């Protein structure tokens, strides 16, 4: 198996990973941290997908996709922190004034998990951010201490996976998800 990670510029492939089953659903599309909450609440049904389609046509793309052959099997959201709700977060601190990029969502399709795709996505997201001039990439994964995490709530990733990818603990946060604290991990690219 060879995993290829590319910019998320093909909308249909992004839809496969983060689009809801029903086009009229008002969930997911990985928008809740990307856009202000008012806009997130205003984007209803098909408008959510249309918004993401525009993101896929923009530069930079809204993240990266992992492909196994021609099939999209994984997604990672990555963007400048200043363009996300993390820029205004009271629960996830700013370590310094460096214009970092945030990596906040990793999704691997069922049937493809346990094959190292999340590791490829993290590495690919870091390289994507680097290619767009990011001086560092931050992530806000769960610090689960090896305990089992419900798959639907594991989207921010797990601390140990970011450590394996060269990220280091930069700060604790007051954010908790699915009963686990989230930590701020950073990969310096300077």
Backbone bond lengths (Angstrom), bond angles and torsions (degrees), N, CA, C in turn:
res aa  C-N    CA-C-N  psi(-1)  N-CA   C-N-CA  omega(-1)  CA-C   N-CA-C  phi
1 X - - - 1.448 - - 1.527 108.77 -
2 X 1.330 116.47 125.60 1.448 122.01 175.45 1.517 108.35 -114.87
3 X 1.320 116.48 120.23 1.455 121.70 -179.92 1.520 108.54 -96.93
4 X 1.308 115.65 127.78 1.459 123.08 178.46 1.526 107.29 -112.15
5 X 1.319 118.03 126.01 1.461 122.11 179.37 1.521 107.90 -108.23
6 X 1.350 114.69 126.41 1.465 121.20 -177.03 1.524 110.27 -133.84
7 X 1.338 117.06 160.53 1.469 119.66 174.98 1.531 110.66 -56.08
8 X 1.312 115.82 144.25 1.470 121.98 -177.81 1.527 109.91 -82.29
9 X 1.312 116.15 71.53 1.461 121.14 -177.79 1.525 112.71 -105.99
10 X 1.324 117.90 -4.22 1.466 121.63 178.62 1.526 107.80 -102.07
11 X 1.335 115.52 104.82 1.459 120.80 -174.37 1.525 113.10 -56.24
12 X 1.316 118.19 -43.84 1.467 120.02 -178.05 1.531 111.37 -59.32
13 X 1.322 116.75 -35.85 1.461 119.95 179.01 1.530 110.96 -72.80
14 X 1.334 116.75 -36.50 1.466 119.89 174.99 1.528 109.35 -64.24
15 X 1.340 116.94 -43.41 1.463 120.86 178.84 1.530 110.87 -57.33
16 X 1.324 116.62 -40.02 1.466 120.70 179.78 1.528 111.35 -58.14
17 X 1.328 116.49 -35.55 1.465 120.89 -175.70 1.517 114.09 -89.50
18 X 1.337 118.79 -40.14 1.471 119.73 -172.23 1.520 114.25 -125.35
19 X 1.317 117.46 -1.51 1.459 119.58 177.80 1.520 110.79 -79.58
20 X 1.343 116.67 144.35 1.472 119.15 178.32 1.525 110.61 -72.22
21 X 1.321 116.25 160.89 1.469 120.48 179.81 1.524 111.30 -63.13
22 X 1.324 116.60 -37.44 1.461 120.74 178.77 1.524 109.90 -99.67
23 X 1.324 118.02 127.44 1.465 119.90 -179.78 1.527 113.48 -64.97
24 X 1.330 117.44 -15.55 1.467 119.94 179.13 1.529 112.68 -92.38
25 X 1.319 116.95 -0.33 1.473 120.69 -179.06 1.524 110.53 -67.92
26 X 1.317 115.42 151.40 1.470 121.94 -178.71 1.524 111.73 -107.82
27 X 1.313 116.90 32.62 1.463 121.28 -174.88 1.519 111.83 -124.32
28 X 1.261 114.81 169.32 1.457 128.24 171.37 1.511 114.16 52.49
29 X 1.303 117.81 -133.33 1.453 124.82 -168.62 1.525 110.35 63.79
30 X 1.332 117.19 8.65 1.462 122.61 178.16 1.532 111.40 56.33
31 X 1.329 115.88 43.23 1.459 120.97 -177.85 1.521 114.17 -103.80
32 X 1.332 119.06 -18.60 1.464 119.54 -169.89 1.529 114.01 -61.43
33 X 1.313 118.86 -30.39 1.469 120.32 176.75 1.529 111.68 -97.24
34 X 1.321 117.04 -15.02 1.459 121.11 -175.53 1.525 112.67 -82.11
35 X 1.314 117.12 -34.94 1.464 120.32 -175.10 1.531 109.39 -119.57
36 X 1.331 116.97 157.34 1.473 119.36 176.13 1.528 110.65 -58.22
37 X 1.325 117.13 149.78 1.470 120.39 -174.36 1.519 112.18 -59.68
38 X 1.334 118.43 -33.32 1.470 120.09 178.45 1.524 110.19 -61.80
39 X 1.319 117.50 -47.30 1.456 121.02 178.31 1.525 110.43 -65.40
40 X 1.320 117.53 -40.68 1.466 121.32 178.65 1.530 110.23 -57.70
41 X 1.320 117.40 -40.37 1.470 121.50 179.32 1.525 112.04 -73.92
42 X 1.324 117.17 -29.97 1.466 121.06 -179.45 1.527 112.21 -77.03
43 X 1.316 117.66 -30.11 1.464 120.88 -179.64 1.522 108.68 -74.43
44 X 1.308 116.66 107.31 1.460 122.21 -175.39 1.517 110.19 -116.20
45 X 1.323 116.23 143.17 1.460 122.25 174.10 1.514 113.89 49.94
46 X 1.341 117.41 -129.08 1.460 121.38 -176.00 1.534 113.93 -59.83
47 X 1.329 118.04 -23.84 1.466 120.48 179.69 1.529 111.10 -61.93
48 X 1.320 117.23 -29.05 1.468 120.61 178.54 1.530 110.10 -65.06
49 X 1.320 115.87 -48.45 1.466 120.17 178.24 1.517 111.94 -63.98
50 X 1.320 117.47 -38.62 1.464 121.06 178.52 1.530 110.38 -63.01
51 X 1.319 116.25 -38.90 1.468 120.44 178.29 1.537 109.82 -63.00
52 X 1.326 116.35 -44.55 1.469 120.48 -179.81 1.528 110.22 -67.02
53 X 1.314 117.99 -36.44 1.469 120.33 176.87 1.526 110.15 -59.23
54 X 1.335 117.19 -40.54 1.471 120.87 176.25 1.527 110.64 -63.13
55 X 1.330 116.88 -42.49 1.470 120.40 178.08 1.525 110.96 -59.20
56 X 1.333 116.47 -39.15 1.464 120.54 -178.97 1.522 112.11 -67.24
57 X 1.329 116.68 -26.28 1.468 120.73 178.68 1.524 111.91 -85.91
58 X 1.325 117.40 -12.46 1.461 121.97 -176.67 1.528 110.93 -86.11
59 X 1.317 114.83 169.51 1.467 121.33 175.64 1.519 107.20 -124.30
60 X 1.296 120.55 124.91 1.466 125.08 0.80 1.527 111.34 -78.84
61 X 1.312 115.32 160.63 1.466 122.00 175.77 1.534 108.64 -60.86
62 X 1.334 117.62 162.13 1.465 120.67 -176.28 1.531 115.50 -75.71
63 X 1.296 117.30 2.86 1.462 121.09 -179.49 1.510 109.63 163.68
64 X 1.331 114.88 -155.08 1.463 120.47 179.79 1.528 109.94 -130.75
65 X 1.317 114.56 154.85 1.463 122.21 176.15 1.521 109.18 -120.40
66 X 1.316 114.96 144.38 1.466 121.14 173.30 1.520 107.72 -101.75
67 X 1.326 114.80 135.84 1.460 121.32 179.19 1.512 109.29 -120.45
68 X 1.317 115.47 138.35 1.457 123.18 170.11 1.519 104.58 -112.40
69 X 1.323 116.01 103.70 1.462 119.61 -169.44 1.525 106.80 68.72
70 X 1.307 118.01 -128.40 1.459 121.23 177.56 1.507 113.83 -97.29
71 X 1.332 117.34 3.10 1.460 121.49 -174.93 1.530 111.44 -95.79
72 X 1.339 116.19 128.84 1.470 119.70 176.81 1.523 108.45 -76.26
73 X 1.344 115.62 124.00 1.463 120.29 -174.62 1.527 113.35 -123.78
74 X 1.341 118.36 -8.05 1.459 119.91 -178.86 1.514 112.24 -155.83
75 X 1.314 115.17 156.39 1.472 123.89 -177.18 1.518 109.07 -137.46
76 X 1.331 116.51 142.38 1.461 121.97 169.52 1.519 108.22 -138.40
77 X 1.331 116.73 126.87 1.461 122.53 177.12 1.518 108.34 -87.60
78 X 1.321 116.32 127.69 1.465 121.27 179.11 1.519 108.14 -148.59
79 X 1.337 115.38 133.42 1.466 121.30 -178.54 1.523 108.56 -162.13
80 X 1.334 117.24 164.84 1.459 118.68 174.81 1.535 110.12 -56.78
81 X 1.325 116.50 133.56 1.468 120.03 -179.41 1.520 110.35 -55.45
82 X 1.320 117.39 -35.97 1.463 121.51 -178.62 1.523 112.49 -60.84
83 X 1.337 117.82 -20.80 1.463 122.52 -179.58 1.527 112.13 -97.76
84 X 1.325 117.62 11.23 1.462 121.79 -178.11 1.527 110.47 -124.44
85 X 1.316 116.23 170.85 1.468 119.80 176.63 1.527 111.47 -70.11
86 X 1.324 117.72 -14.69 1.464 119.75 176.62 1.528 111.28 -64.62
87 X 1.323 116.98 -22.34 1.466 121.22 178.12 1.530 111.11 -62.98
88 X 1.341 116.07 -28.06 1.468 121.18 -177.62 1.521 113.31 -112.42
89 X 1.310 117.27 8.16 1.465 121.06 -174.71 1.527 112.43 -66.80
90 X 1.323 114.96 135.62 1.466 120.07 173.10 1.524 111.46 -91.54
91 X 1.323 116.57 -13.08 1.468 120.45 -177.40 1.525 113.10 -97.25
92 X 1.325 116.55 -25.45 1.464 120.50 -179.98 1.521 106.86 -113.95
93 X 1.322 116.75 111.27 1.471 119.92 -171.27 1.528 113.58 -73.79
94 X 1.314 113.86 163.46 1.462 121.12 169.30 1.527 106.00 -92.39
95 X 1.309 116.92 128.16 1.462 121.14 179.83 1.527 110.07 -77.26
96 X 1.340 115.73 -38.10 1.462 121.93 -179.16 1.524 107.26 -162.31
97 X 1.320 117.63 -168.41 1.464 121.61 -177.68 1.526 113.47 -94.71
98 X 1.319 117.70 9.63 1.457 121.19 179.54 1.533 109.27 -61.69
99 X 1.347 118.98 135.46 1.473 121.13 -179.74 1.542 111.68 -77.21
100 X 1.314 115.40 69.52 1.465 122.21 -175.69 1.517 111.52 -71.09
101 X 1.319 115.41 162.61 1.459 122.86 170.23 1.523 107.18 -103.28
102 X 1.324 116.33 150.61 1.466 122.85 178.41 1.521 110.25 -108.20
103 X 1.317 115.11 138.51 1.463 124.04 174.97 1.524 105.16 -119.23
104 X 1.331 117.64 107.12 1.465 119.29 -168.45 1.518 116.03 -122.24
105 X 1.307 118.76 -7.28 1.465 118.35 -178.41 1.518 109.31 -146.02
106 X 1.317 115.10 130.85 1.465 121.94 175.65 1.525 106.43 -129.31
107 X 1.309 115.74 127.93 1.463 119.60 -179.60 1.509 108.80 -135.42
108 X 1.323 115.63 128.31 1.468 122.12 175.79 1.527 106.77 -119.30
109 X 1.330 115.80 130.69 1.463 120.35 -177.58 1.526 111.61 -63.18
110 X 1.343 115.49 143.74 1.471 119.12 173.84 1.527 109.37 -54.70
111 X 1.317 115.36 144.27 1.458 120.99 -177.72 1.514 112.56 90.94
112 X 1.337 116.23 -11.15 1.463 120.76 -179.32 1.527 111.25 -121.72
113 X 1.314 116.60 1.30 1.465 120.38 -177.46 1.527 110.69 -76.99
114 X 1.335 115.24 157.11 1.460 120.52 179.31 1.515 113.37 77.92
115 X 1.326 117.30 16.53 1.465 121.23 -177.89 1.524 112.22 -117.48
116 X 1.342 117.40 12.07 1.454 120.61 178.38 1.521 114.49 85.44
117 X 1.319 117.43 10.07 1.461 120.27 -177.23 1.526 111.14 -68.01
118 X 1.329 117.93 -38.32 1.469 119.08 179.09 1.527 110.57 -62.65
119 X 1.324 117.18 -35.88 1.469 120.45 177.73 1.532 110.24 -65.29
120 X 1.329 116.08 -42.55 1.466 120.15 177.79 1.525 110.69 -63.99
121 X 1.327 117.26 -37.48 1.464 121.00 178.85 1.528 111.57 -65.64
122 X 1.337 116.66 -43.33 1.467 119.65 179.19 1.530 109.60 -61.60
123 X 1.329 116.40 -48.44 1.465 120.44 179.26 1.523 110.69 -61.35
124 X 1.322 117.15 -43.74 1.458 121.14 179.73 1.514 112.65 -64.42
125 X 1.339 117.32 -38.69 1.466 121.14 178.61 1.529 110.36 -65.88
126 X 1.328 116.76 -40.39 1.468 120.46 177.82 1.529 109.88 -62.87
127 X 1.320 117.11 -44.92 1.469 120.33 -179.93 1.529 111.27 -65.60
128 X 1.315 117.13 -37.82 1.462 122.02 177.19 1.530 109.79 -61.77
129 X 1.335 116.92 -47.77 1.467 120.85 178.64 1.526 110.55 -62.31
130 X 1.326 116.54 -43.41 1.473 120.84 178.20 1.533 110.26 -57.96
131 X 1.321 116.74 -43.48 1.470 120.51 -177.79 1.528 112.27 -66.83
132 X 1.319 116.64 -16.12 1.466 121.74 177.22 1.528 111.70 -105.44
133 X 1.329 116.60 17.01 1.455 121.17 172.95 1.506 117.18 86.93
134 X 1.318 118.44 11.08 1.469 120.50 179.81 1.528 110.25 -64.76
135 X 1.336 118.10 131.51 1.454 120.18 176.59 1.533 112.00 -81.33
136 X 1.330 116.21 -18.99 1.463 121.89 179.44 1.523 108.31 -163.81
137 X 1.335 115.83 158.11 1.461 121.90 175.68 1.524 107.13 -123.04
138 X 1.327 114.70 133.53 1.461 120.82 175.38 1.519 109.62 -109.62
139 X 1.325 115.22 151.28 1.454 122.16 172.62 1.527 106.86 -136.88
140 X 1.325 116.17 160.19 1.464 121.69 -175.19 1.530 109.57 -130.74
141 X 1.348 115.57 58.68 1.465 120.01 -173.40 1.525 113.20 -75.55
142 X 1.325 113.04 169.24 1.461 120.90 175.13 1.527 109.09 -76.43
143 X 1.309 115.42 137.24 1.469 121.37 173.45 1.526 105.93 -100.03
144 X 1.329 115.10 80.48 1.461 121.04 -171.74 1.522 114.18 -88.48
145 X 1.312 118.58 -2.63 1.459 121.24 176.74 1.517 113.86 55.46
146 X 1.325 117.17 26.92 1.462 120.84 179.35 1.514 114.04 88.79
147 X 1.350 117.58 -6.90 1.465 119.99 177.94 1.525 110.18 -71.69
148 X 1.317 115.00 153.57 1.465 121.26 -179.58 1.532 110.03 -67.39
149 X 1.327 114.95 138.37 1.465 121.92 178.44 1.519 108.17 -119.04
150 X 1.331 116.73 134.21 1.453 121.41 175.65 1.528 108.48 -57.18
151 X 1.317 116.96 130.34 1.462 121.97 -174.47 1.526 112.33 -55.33
152 X 1.321 117.82 -38.45 1.463 119.58 -177.93 1.522 112.34 -68.83
153 X 1.317 117.72 -20.24 1.462 121.09 -178.90 1.533 112.11 -104.85
154 X 1.302 117.58 6.24 1.468 121.08 -178.91 1.525 112.14 -91.61
155 X 1.333 117.76 8.55 1.468 120.35 -175.44 1.530 115.17 -57.20
156 X 1.359 121.01 -29.45 1.473 116.46 178.21 1.527 112.94 -76.35
157 X 1.311 116.54 -4.05 1.457 120.42 -178.34 1.517 111.41 88.42
158 X 1.318 115.21 174.76 1.459 122.31 -178.80 1.526 109.45 -115.18
159 X 1.306 115.36 142.75 1.465 121.33 -176.37 1.528 112.15 -50.73
160 X 1.326 117.07 -46.46 1.471 119.50 -175.46 1.524 112.16 -61.75
161 X 1.334 117.83 -32.74 1.467 119.98 178.75 1.525 111.25 -68.65
162 X 1.325 116.42 -35.05 1.466 118.94 177.72 1.523 110.62 -74.05
163 X 1.323 117.13 -35.53 1.473 119.43 175.71 1.523 110.26 -61.08
164 X 1.323 117.24 -42.30 1.472 121.19 178.29 1.523 111.93 -61.50
165 X 1.338 116.14 -27.03 1.468 120.97 -177.84 1.529 112.53 -91.84
166 X 1.335 116.94 8.00 1.461 119.71 176.10 1.513 115.54 95.63
167 X 1.330 117.88 4.96 1.459 120.87 175.94 1.525 109.04 -79.62
168 X 1.321 116.45 150.45 1.461 121.51 175.38 1.518 109.34 -124.12
169 X 1.326 115.02 154.38 1.459 121.09 178.42 1.519 108.14 -65.94
170 X 1.344 116.51 124.11 1.464 121.09 -179.57 1.516 112.41 -109.30
171 X 1.353 116.66 -28.36 1.464 119.74 -179.40 1.518 109.71 -169.66
172 X 1.317 114.77 154.62 1.456 120.27 169.35 1.523 107.27 -84.23
173 X 1.327 117.09 160.67 1.455 121.80 177.14 1.524 107.92 -126.71
174 X 1.308 116.33 172.17 1.468 120.14 172.49 1.521 110.29 -102.81
175 X 1.321 116.92 9.10 1.457 122.25 178.70 1.526 110.09 -82.09
176 X 1.330 115.45 135.08 1.457 122.65 178.12 1.523 107.33 -129.84
177 X 1.321 116.55 135.88 1.456 121.34 179.34 1.517 108.26 -135.68
178 X 1.310 116.34 127.44 1.464 122.33 178.89 1.538 111.94 55.58
179 X 1.347 115.56 32.98 1.459 120.84 177.96 1.519 114.86 84.93
180 X 1.329 117.96 -0.46 1.468 121.19 -178.82 1.525 110.34 -113.24
181 X 1.331 116.39 140.36 1.459 118.45 175.81 1.528 109.90 -70.71
182 X 1.328 114.48 149.61 1.456 119.93 173.62 1.523 107.20 -102.56
183 X 1.316 116.00 143.72 1.462 121.35 178.36 1.524 108.26 -118.41
184 X 1.311 115.42 154.90 1.462 120.41 176.20 1.522 107.11 -94.09
185 X 1.327 115.06 117.54 1.460 122.58 178.98 1.523 107.36 -111.13
186 X 1.329 116.37 144.84 1.466 119.03 -177.84 1.524 110.59 -135.45
187 X 1.333 114.11 141.92 1.457 122.39 174.67 1.530 106.16 -118.95
188 X 1.325 116.03 108.38 1.467 121.27 -178.63 1.525 108.96 -78.33
189 X 1.318 117.31 130.55 1.460 122.13 -177.49 1.522 112.63 -109.76
190 X 1.335 117.17 5.91 1.470 119.97 -178.83 1.514 110.72 -80.36
